[in-house]
Amino acid sequence: MTYIVNDKCIKCKLTDCVEVCPVDCFYEGKNMLVIKPDECIDCGVCEPECPINAIVSDTESGNEKWLELNKKYSEIWPNITERKDPPKDSKEHENEENKFEKYFKENI
């Protein structure tokens, strides 16, 4: 089991989770973060730090897409190890639906 980041992170990109990760397994794209599943030690400290519940277990039903996305982009995007200020408009996107289809950027 590992933790993954889902579409709730898109356009919010809050980095409270990054600060507490003991193994630095977060990677930063243009408008979201991902977790590298092979580096995550399943400690769970990041999950409660995310105020928008964008971090979930990969064993939860329906998370296969997000596990693959986290694997793929954690190999491409740069590692992030320190907290950053969120985007200025992050609050207005917190509860928005279909964010992946609307806003996801590969940042490649």
C-alpha positions in Angstrom: 0.0 0.0 0.0 1.0 3.6 -0.6 -0.5 7.0 -0.6 -1.4 8.9 -3.8 -2.6 12.4 -4.7 -5.8 12.7 -6.6 -7.5 15.5 -8.6 -8.5 17.5 -5.6 -5.0 18.8 -5.6 -5.3 20.3 -9.1 -5.2 24.1 -9.0 -5.0 24.0 -5.1 -1.5 22.6 -4.8 -1.3 23.1 -1.0 2.1 21.9 0.2 1.5 21.2 3.9 2.0 17.5 3.1 5.5 18.0 1.7 6.8 19.5 4.9 6.0 16.5 7.0 7.1 13.7 4.6 10.0 11.9 6.1 11.2 10.4 2.8 10.6 13.4 0.4 8.4 11.4 -2.0 6.4 14.4 -3.4 6.9 15.7 -6.9 5.7 19.0 -8.2 3.9 19.7 -11.5 2.5 22.9 -12.9 -0.7 22.7 -11.0 -0.6 19.7 -8.7 1.6 17.4 -6.6 2.1 13.6 -6.9 3.6 11.0 -4.6 6.2 8.5 -6.0 4.7 5.2 -4.9 8.1 3.4 -4.8 9.4 5.9 -2.4 6.4 6.3 -0.1 6.8 4.3 3.1 3.1 4.3 4.0 3.7 6.2 7.2 0.5 8.2 6.7 1.7 11.5 8.2 0.9 13.4 5.0 -2.7 12.4 4.7 -4.1 14.4 7.7 -2.0 17.4 6.7 -3.9 17.9 3.4 -6.8 20.3 4.2 -8.7 19.3 1.0 -8.3 15.5 1.4 -6.4 15.1 -1.9 -4.1 12.4 -0.4 -5.7 8.9 -0.2 -4.6 5.3 0.0 -4.0 3.5 -3.3 -6.1 0.6 -2.0 -9.3 2.6 -2.0 -11.7 1.7 -4.8 -11.4 3.8 -7.9 -7.9 5.0 -7.3 -6.2 2.9 -10.1 -6.1 5.9 -12.5 -4.5 8.1 -9.8 -1.9 5.5 -8.9 -0.8 5.3 -12.5 -0.8 9.1 -12.8 1.3 9.4 -9.6 3.8 6.8 -10.9 4.1 8.4 -14.3 4.6 12.0 -13.2 6.8 11.3 -10.2 9.3 10.0 -12.7 9.1 13.3 -14.8 8.4 16.2 -12.4 11.0 17.6 -10.0 11.1 16.6 -6.3 9.7 19.1 -3.8 10.9 19.0 -0.2 9.8 22.3 1.3 6.4 24.0 1.8 5.5 26.8 -0.7 2.7 29.3 -0.8 -0.3 28.0 -2.6 -1.5 29.6 -5.9 -3.4 32.8 -5.3 -6.7 31.4 -6.6 -6.4 28.0 -4.8 -9.4 28.6 -2.4 -11.8 29.1 -5.3 -10.9 25.7 -6.7 -11.0 23.6 -3.5 -14.4 22.0 -4.0 -14.6 22.2 -7.8 -15.4 19.0 -9.7 -13.9 17.7 -13.0 -10.6 19.5 -12.3 -8.5 16.9 -14.2 -10.4 17.4 -17.4 -10.5 21.2 -17.0 -7.0 22.0 -15.7 -4.5 19.2 -15.6 -1.1 20.1 -17.1 1.6 17.6 -17.8 4.3 20.2 -17.4 6.7 18.3 -19.7 
